[in-house]
């Protein structure tokens, strides 16, 4: 056969690829390759050093006797495959946790054989998911989880909390609720903030909570210096765990709020004039540290403080992990058992909290196990409100002014008038200098009070705004106590 009768190398590669892989696109237009019968998908344009689709093709072609092909032929073949895949149906890819059919949820165990956990209303089981139902995407942050143990009778949480130094039962039950929330692909969960004195084992406890979901290779990381690097790290994994936080800039605080409740980043694609790519993210977040300074109100509503104490008996890291790793299958099995039980339980959704989905999960946990999760969550929010007020002199001044108000009688002034009144109150008879960061204009004051609205409302001070013919105004109200209805006397 002459050279002109032979198939070009790009056609050999394209024919082989389409015979052994399924190609599809995601909503953002990225094309993925999925080996037939296997749930793991890889982006065809990935140039990763390990596990890229290009490497899969090269190895498969060589082992099946098709030969070794140069980069030009491979590029031309992948260009054709990508163009053909853009006409295929859209299917999402997921990292670690994914929704399935019939109300099920899947947990990727990160194994080479594709075994995953299917959590469904009737229980949970381990199997390889149908590639049409779930497509896993894996990165270098995707660790391997053990096969979970069956019939644990809740012993896994006993093992876990014996190794952690939580200061009270409230922190333990909130940690349980957070772990259950991590297995929900569409439920935003507040970020646990592990706090306590030096030597309380915050980093170790953080790793233990993280590794229940991410496996033994999961680890804590230092907070990136900017939002762009933070988003890149978040998009590549499921749980993002940041260690030893001591300071948080306003931009980083806003970015963490977006991570918890979900957002999208749009950037210009490299080497193009007008193309963009989208990165959507909503991930569980875990933080550790002794103190991060002043907490902004919007972030406080998305935090879950878990307090630790110094252990009475010190143990080495090697001893702790030697005890943790063998019981990880039991811990994971107990978590799956509890997740099934919680999801099968009906409960009313509390409406007074910002993170209503997590509050509902706590209510379900209480209905299923009677652990006081919702009360612990409300108490934690109350503590965080105290932290916000202690770090904000404007909030303290507003509360001082509110104490002089007649309950039930709102006060209306322009933002400039409120600024003058609050500034005089802070300065007092001593004519103290206004502190750094104090509002300098009525507009700045109005914006600050809007941020403080939830915190002040938790202290029975309501801030509202409106407009009349004379202009805009701010209204402050201290609601009157709700009268108690007299109980009729029993005969």
C-alpha positions as CSV (number, residue, x, y, z in Angstrom):
1,X,0.0,0.0,0.0
2,X,1.4,3.4,-1.0
3,X,1.8,6.3,1.4
4,X,-1.1,8.1,-0.3
5,X,-3.5,5.2,0.5
6,X,-2.7,5.2,4.2
7,X,-4.9,6.9,6.7
8,X,-3.3,10.1,7.9
9,X,-2.1,9.9,11.6
10,X,-4.7,12.4,12.7
11,X,-7.5,10.2,11.4
12,X,-6.0,7.1,13.1
13,X,-6.0,9.0,16.4
14,X,-9.5,10.4,15.9
15,X,-11.0,7.0,15.0
16,X,-9.3,5.4,18.0
17,X,-10.4,8.1,20.4
18,X,-14.1,8.0,19.3
19,X,-14.0,4.2,19.7
20,X,-12.7,4.2,23.2
21,X,-13.9,7.5,24.7
22,X,-17.1,9.5,25.0
23,X,-16.8,13.2,24.4
24,X,-19.2,15.9,25.6
25,X,-19.3,19.5,26.6
26,X,-20.2,21.4,29.7
27,X,-22.4,24.5,30.0
28,X,-19.4,26.8,29.7
29,X,-18.3,25.2,26.5
30,X,-15.4,23.1,27.8
31,X,-15.0,19.7,26.1
32,X,-14.4,16.6,28.3
33,X,-13.4,13.0,27.5
34,X,-14.7,10.1,29.4
35,X,-13.4,6.5,29.0
36,X,-16.3,4.3,28.1
37,X,-17.8,2.7,31.2
38,X,-15.8,4.8,33.6
39,X,-17.2,7.8,35.5
40,X,-14.0,10.0,35.5
41,X,-13.9,12.7,32.8
42,X,-10.9,14.8,31.8
43,X,-10.8,18.1,29.9
44,X,-9.3,17.4,26.5
45,X,-7.3,20.6,26.5
46,X,-5.6,19.8,29.9
47,X,-1.8,20.0,29.7
48,X,-1.4,18.6,33.2
49,X,1.7,16.6,34.0
50,X,-0.3,13.6,35.2
51,X,-3.6,12.2,34.1
52,X,-4.3,14.4,31.0
53,X,-6.5,13.1,28.2
54,X,-3.6,13.5,25.8
55,X,-1.5,11.1,27.8
56,X,-4.5,8.7,28.0
57,X,-4.6,8.6,24.2
58,X,-0.8,8.3,23.7
59,X,-0.7,5.3,26.1
60,X,-3.7,3.6,24.7
61,X,-2.5,4.0,21.1
62,X,0.9,2.6,22.0
63,X,-0.4,-0.4,24.0
64,X,-3.0,-1.3,21.3
65,X,-0.3,-1.4,18.6
66,X,-1.4,1.8,16.8
67,X,2.0,3.4,17.1
68,X,3.6,6.5,18.5
69,X,2.4,9.8,17.1
70,X,3.9,13.3,17.1
71,X,2.4,16.3,18.6
72,X,1.1,17.8,15.4
73,X,-1.0,14.8,14.6
74,X,-2.4,14.7,18.1
75,X,-3.2,18.4,18.0
76,X,-5.1,18.1,14.7
77,X,-7.0,15.1,16.0
78,X,-8.0,16.8,19.2
79,X,-9.1,19.9,17.3
80,X,-11.4,17.8,15.2
81,X,-12.8,15.9,18.3
82,X,-13.4,19.2,20.1
83,X,-15.3,20.7,17.1
84,X,-17.5,17.5,16.9
85,X,-18.1,17.5,20.7
86,X,-19.5,21.1,20.6
87,X,-22.7,19.7,19.0
88,X,-23.1,17.0,21.7
89,X,-25.5,17.3,24.7
90,X,-24.4,19.4,27.6
91,X,-23.5,17.5,30.8
92,X,-21.9,18.9,34.0
93,X,-18.8,17.5,35.7
94,X,-18.4,17.4,39.5
95,X,-15.6,17.3,42.0
96,X,-16.2,15.0,45.0
97,X,-20.0,15.5,45.4
98,X,-22.7,15.3,42.8
99,X,-26.5,15.1,42.5
100,X,-27.8,11.9,40.9
101,X,-31.1,10.5,39.6
102,X,-34.2,10.0,41.8
103,X,-33.0,12.3,44.6
104,X,-29.7,10.5,45.1
105,X,-26.4,12.1,45.9
106,X,-23.0,10.7,45.0
107,X,-19.7,10.9,46.8
108,X,-16.5,10.2,44.8
109,X,-14.1,8.0,46.7
110,X,-11.3,9.1,44.4
111,X,-10.4,5.5,43.5
112,X,-8.9,4.4,40.2
113,X,-11.7,1.8,39.7
114,X,-14.4,4.6,39.9
115,X,-16.2,3.2,43.0
116,X,-18.3,5.9,44.6
117,X,-21.0,6.1,47.3
118,X,-24.6,6.5,46.3
119,X,-26.6,8.2,49.1
120,X,-30.4,7.7,48.4
121,X,-33.6,7.9,50.5
122,X,-33.4,4.2,51.4
123,X,-29.7,4.2,52.5
124,X,-26.3,4.2,50.9
125,X,-24.2,1.7,48.9
126,X,-20.9,1.6,47.1
127,X,-20.9,1.2,43.3
128,X,-19.5,2.6,40.0
129,X,-22.0,5.3,38.8
130,X,-23.5,5.2,35.4
131,X,-21.4,7.7,33.3
132,X,-24.6,9.2,32.0
133,X,-25.7,10.0,35.5
134,X,-22.4,11.3,37.1
135,X,-19.2,12.6,35.5
136,X,-16.4,13.1,38.0
137,X,-13.6,15.5,37.5
138,X,-10.4,14.9,39.4
139,X,-7.4,17.2,40.2
140,X,-4.3,16.8,42.2
141,X,-6.4,17.9,45.2
142,X,-8.7,14.9,44.9
143,X,-7.5,12.3,47.4
144,X,-8.7,8.7,47.9
145,X,-11.2,7.8,50.5
146,X,-11.5,4.3,52.1
147,X,-14.5,2.1,51.5
148,X,-16.9,3.2,54.3
149,X,-17.8,0.7,57.0
150,X,-21.4,-0.6,57.3
151,X,-23.4,-0.9,60.5
152,X,-21.3,1.5,62.6
153,X,-24.0,2.4,65.1
154,X,-22.6,6.0,65.3
155,X,-19.3,4.8,66.7
156,X,-17.4,6.8,64.1
157,X,-18.3,10.1,65.7
158,X,-17.2,8.8,69.1
159,X,-13.8,8.0,67.6
160,X,-13.5,11.4,65.9
161,X,-14.4,13.5,68.9
162,X,-12.2,11.5,71.2
163,X,-9.3,12.6,69.0
164,X,-10.3,16.3,68.7
165,X,-10.3,18.7,71.6
166,X,-13.7,20.4,71.3
167,X,-14.5,22.5,74.3
168,X,-18.2,21.6,74.5
169,X,-21.0,19.4,73.1
170,X,-22.3,22.4,71.1
171,X,-19.1,22.5,69.0
172,X,-19.2,18.7,68.4
173,X,-22.8,18.7,67.2
174,X,-22.1,21.7,64.9
175,X,-19.1,19.8,63.5
176,X,-21.4,16.9,62.8
177,X,-24.0,19.1,61.0
178,X,-21.2,20.7,58.9
179,X,-19.9,17.3,57.8
180,X,-23.5,16.3,56.8
181,X,-23.8,19.5,54.9
182,X,-20.5,18.8,53.0
183,X,-22.2,15.8,51.4
184,X,-25.0,18.1,49.9
185,X,-24.1,19.3,46.4
186,X,-26.5,22.2,46.6
187,X,-26.7,23.2,50.3
188,X,-24.5,26.2,51.3
189,X,-23.0,25.5,54.7
190,X,-21.3,28.1,56.9
191,X,-17.5,27.9,57.3
192,X,-16.3,26.3,60.6
193,X,-13.8,28.6,62.3
194,X,-11.8,26.5,64.7
195,X,-10.7,28.8,67.5
196,X,-9.0,28.2,70.9
197,X,-5.9,29.0,72.9
198,X,-2.4,28.1,71.6
199,X,-1.8,24.4,71.9
200,X,-5.5,23.4,71.6
201,X,-4.9,21.3,68.5
202,X,-6.8,23.6,66.0
203,X,-4.8,22.5,63.0
204,X,-5.0,18.8,63.9
205,X,-8.7,19.0,64.5
206,X,-9.2,20.9,61.2
207,X,-7.2,18.2,59.3
208,X,-9.3,15.4,60.9
209,X,-12.6,17.1,59.9
210,X,-11.2,17.7,56.4
211,X,-10.0,14.2,55.8
212,X,-13.4,12.7,56.6
213,X,-14.5,14.1,53.2
214,X,-11.2,14.5,51.4
215,X,-9.1,11.5,52.4
216,X,-5.8,11.2,54.1
217,X,-4.0,13.3,51.5
218,X,-6.2,16.3,52.3
219,X,-4.4,19.0,54.2
220,X,-4.7,22.6,55.4
221,X,-3.2,25.5,53.4
222,X,-2.0,29.0,54.1
223,X,-4.5,31.6,52.8
224,X,-3.5,32.9,49.4
225,X,-2.4,36.5,49.2
226,X,-5.1,37.6,46.7
227,X,-8.6,36.7,45.6
228,X,-7.5,35.3,42.2
229,X,-5.3,32.6,43.8
230,X,-7.9,31.8,46.4
231,X,-10.6,31.2,43.7
232,X,-8.1,29.0,41.7
233,X,-7.5,26.8,44.8
234,X,-11.2,26.6,45.6
235,X,-12.2,25.6,42.0
236,X,-9.8,22.7,42.0
237,X,-11.1,20.9,45.1
238,X,-14.2,20.4,47.2
239,X,-13.4,21.5,50.8
240,X,-11.0,24.4,51.0
241,X,-9.2,24.5,54.4
242,X,-7.1,27.5,55.4
243,X,-4.9,27.3,58.4
244,X,-3.7,29.8,61.0
245,X,-5.5,32.9,59.9
246,X,-4.4,36.0,61.8
247,X,-5.7,38.8,59.6
248,X,-8.4,39.2,56.9
249,X,-8.6,42.0,54.4
250,X,-12.0,43.3,53.3
251,X,-11.4,41.9,49.8
252,X,-10.5,38.5,51.3
253,X,-13.6,38.6,53.6
254,X,-15.8,39.3,50.6
255,X,-14.3,36.5,48.6
256,X,-14.9,34.0,51.5
257,X,-18.6,35.1,51.6
258,X,-18.8,34.3,47.9
259,X,-17.2,30.9,48.3
260,X,-19.7,29.9,51.0
261,X,-22.9,31.0,49.2
262,X,-21.7,30.7,45.6
263,X,-20.5,33.1,42.9
264,X,-19.0,33.2,39.4
265,X,-15.8,34.6,38.2
266,X,-15.5,35.7,34.5
267,X,-12.0,36.4,33.0
268,X,-10.6,37.0,29.6
269,X,-9.3,33.8,28.0
270,X,-5.6,33.7,27.4
271,X,-4.3,34.6,24.0
272,X,-7.6,36.1,22.8
273,X,-9.1,39.5,22.4
274,X,-12.7,39.0,23.4
275,X,-13.2,35.4,24.5
276,X,-13.9,34.8,28.2
277,X,-14.1,31.8,30.5
278,X,-16.4,31.4,33.5
279,X,-15.5,29.8,36.8
280,X,-18.5,29.1,39.0
281,X,-17.8,28.0,42.6
282,X,-19.6,27.2,45.8
283,X,-17.6,25.1,48.2
284,X,-17.4,24.1,51.9
285,X,-14.8,26.2,53.6
286,X,-12.9,25.5,56.8
287,X,-10.7,28.0,58.8
288,X,-8.5,27.8,61.8
289,X,-6.8,30.5,63.9
290,X,-6.7,32.1,67.3
291,X,-8.1,35.5,66.2
292,X,-8.6,37.2,62.8
293,X,-9.2,40.6,64.2
294,X,-12.3,42.5,63.3
295,X,-14.9,40.3,61.6
296,X,-17.2,42.0,59.0
297,X,-20.9,41.4,59.6
298,X,-21.6,39.7,56.3
299,X,-18.8,37.2,56.9
300,X,-19.9,36.6,60.5
301,X,-23.3,35.4,59.3
302,X,-21.4,32.7,57.2
303,X,-19.1,31.5,60.0
304,X,-19.5,28.6,62.4
305,X,-17.3,29.0,65.4
306,X,-16.1,25.7,66.9
307,X,-14.2,26.2,70.1
308,X,-11.3,23.9,71.3
309,X,-9.5,23.6,74.5
310,X,-6.0,22.5,75.5
311,X,-5.9,18.8,76.1
312,X,-5.1,17.6,79.6
313,X,-2.8,14.9,78.3
314,X,-0.6,15.7,75.4
315,X,-0.1,13.2,72.6
316,X,2.2,13.2,69.6
317,X,1.0,13.8,66.1
318,X,2.2,10.3,65.1
319,X,0.1,8.7,67.9
320,X,-3.0,10.7,66.9
321,X,-2.8,9.8,63.2
322,X,-1.9,6.2,63.9
323,X,-5.3,6.0,65.7
324,X,-7.2,8.1,63.2
325,X,-6.4,6.4,59.9
326,X,-7.6,2.9,60.8
327,X,-11.0,4.2,62.0
328,X,-11.6,6.6,59.1
329,X,-13.8,4.0,57.3
330,X,-15.9,3.8,60.5
331,X,-16.1,7.6,60.7
332,X,-17.2,7.9,57.1
333,X,-19.7,5.1,57.5
334,X,-21.2,6.9,60.6
335,X,-21.4,10.1,58.6
336,X,-23.2,8.4,55.7
337,X,-25.7,6.7,58.1
338,X,-26.4,10.1,59.8
339,X,-26.8,11.8,56.4
340,X,-29.4,9.3,55.2
341,X,-31.3,9.6,58.5
342,X,-31.2,13.4,58.5
343,X,-32.4,13.7,54.9
344,X,-35.3,11.3,55.6
345,X,-36.5,13.5,58.5
346,X,-39.0,16.3,58.1
347,X,-38.6,19.6,59.9
348,X,-39.7,23.3,59.6
349,X,-37.2,25.7,58.1
350,X,-36.2,28.5,60.6
351,X,-36.5,31.8,58.8
352,X,-34.6,34.2,61.1
353,X,-31.1,33.2,60.1
354,X,-29.2,34.1,56.9
355,X,-28.0,30.6,56.2
356,X,-31.6,29.1,56.2
357,X,-30.5,25.9,54.4
358,X,-28.0,25.1,57.2
359,X,-30.5,26.1,59.9
360,X,-33.0,23.7,58.3
361,X,-30.4,20.9,58.3
362,X,-29.8,21.6,62.0
363,X,-33.5,21.3,62.6
364,X,-33.6,18.0,60.7
365,X,-30.7,16.8,62.8
366,X,-32.5,17.7,66.0
367,X,-35.7,15.9,64.9
368,X,-33.6,12.8,64.0
369,X,-31.2,12.7,67.0
370,X,-32.3,15.4,69.5
371,X,-28.8,16.9,69.8
372,X,-29.7,20.6,70.2
373,X,-28.0,21.5,66.9
374,X,-30.3,24.5,66.1
375,X,-29.9,26.0,69.6
376,X,-26.1,25.6,69.3
377,X,-26.2,27.3,65.9
378,X,-28.2,30.2,67.1
379,X,-25.9,30.6,70.1
380,X,-22.9,30.6,67.8
381,X,-24.4,33.4,65.8
382,X,-25.1,35.4,68.9
383,X,-21.5,35.0,69.9
384,X,-20.4,36.2,66.5
385,X,-22.6,39.2,66.8
386,X,-20.9,40.1,70.1
387,X,-17.5,39.8,68.3
388,X,-18.7,42.1,65.5
389,X,-19.9,44.7,68.0
390,X,-16.8,44.5,70.1
391,X,-14.7,45.3,67.0
392,X,-16.9,48.1,65.6
393,X,-17.0,51.4,67.5
394,X,-19.8,52.7,65.2
395,X,-22.0,49.7,66.2
396,X,-21.3,50.3,69.9
397,X,-22.2,54.0,69.5
398,X,-25.5,53.2,67.7
399,X,-26.4,50.8,70.5
400,X,-25.6,53.4,73.1
401,X,-27.8,55.9,71.3
402,X,-30.6,53.3,71.0
403,X,-30.7,53.0,74.8
404,X,-31.9,56.6,75.0
405,X,-34.7,56.0,72.6
406,X,-38.3,55.4,73.5
407,X,-39.3,51.9,72.4
408,X,-41.7,51.9,69.5
409,X,-41.0,55.4,68.4
410,X,-38.7,55.6,65.3
411,X,-36.3,58.5,64.8
412,X,-35.7,59.8,61.3
413,X,-32.9,62.0,60.2
414,X,-30.8,62.4,57.1
415,X,-27.5,60.5,57.0
416,X,-25.6,63.7,57.5
417,X,-27.6,64.5,60.6
418,X,-27.1,61.0,61.9
419,X,-23.4,61.3,61.4
420,X,-23.2,64.5,63.4
421,X,-25.4,63.1,66.2
422,X,-23.4,59.8,66.5
423,X,-20.1,61.7,66.2
424,X,-21.1,64.0,69.1
425,X,-22.2,61.0,71.2
426,X,-18.8,59.2,70.6
427,X,-16.8,62.3,71.4
428,X,-18.7,62.9,74.6
429,X,-17.9,65.7,77.0
430,X,-14.2,64.8,76.8
431,X,-14.3,65.7,73.1
432,X,-12.4,62.6,72.1
433,X,-11.0,62.4,68.6
434,X,-12.9,60.3,66.2
435,X,-11.2,57.0,65.6
436,X,-9.5,55.8,62.4
437,X,-12.1,54.4,60.1
438,X,-15.0,56.5,61.4
439,X,-17.4,57.5,58.6
440,X,-16.5,60.9,57.1
441,X,-19.6,61.5,55.1
442,X,-23.3,60.7,55.4
443,X,-23.0,58.3,52.4
444,X,-20.3,56.4,54.1
445,X,-22.3,56.2,57.3
446,X,-25.4,54.9,55.4
447,X,-23.3,52.2,53.7
448,X,-21.8,51.1,57.0
449,X,-25.2,50.9,58.7
450,X,-26.5,48.8,55.9
451,X,-23.7,46.3,56.6
452,X,-24.5,46.4,60.3
453,X,-28.3,45.9,59.9
454,X,-28.4,42.2,60.7
455,X,-26.0,42.7,63.7
456,X,-28.0,45.6,65.1
457,X,-31.3,43.8,64.5
458,X,-30.0,40.9,66.6
459,X,-29.7,43.5,69.4
460,X,-33.2,44.8,68.9
461,X,-32.2,47.9,66.9
462,X,-33.7,48.3,63.5
463,X,-32.2,50.4,60.7
464,X,-34.3,51.4,57.7
465,X,-34.1,54.0,54.9
466,X,-36.6,55.8,52.8
467,X,-37.3,59.0,50.8
468,X,-39.6,61.9,51.2
469,X,-40.0,65.1,49.1
470,X,-37.3,66.6,51.2
471,X,-34.9,63.9,50.4
472,X,-33.6,60.6,51.7
473,X,-33.5,59.6,55.4
474,X,-32.3,56.9,57.7
475,X,-34.7,55.6,60.4
476,X,-33.7,54.0,63.6
477,X,-36.2,52.1,65.7
478,X,-36.1,50.2,69.0
479,X,-39.2,48.0,68.8
480,X,-41.5,47.9,71.8
481,X,-41.7,44.7,73.7
482,X,-44.4,42.3,72.5
483,X,-47.1,42.2,75.1
484,X,-47.7,38.9,76.7
485,X,-51.3,37.7,76.4
486,X,-52.9,37.0,79.7
487,X,-53.6,33.4,80.3
488,X,-57.3,32.7,81.3
489,X,-57.7,31.4,84.8
490,X,-58.4,27.7,84.9
491,X,-61.7,26.8,86.6
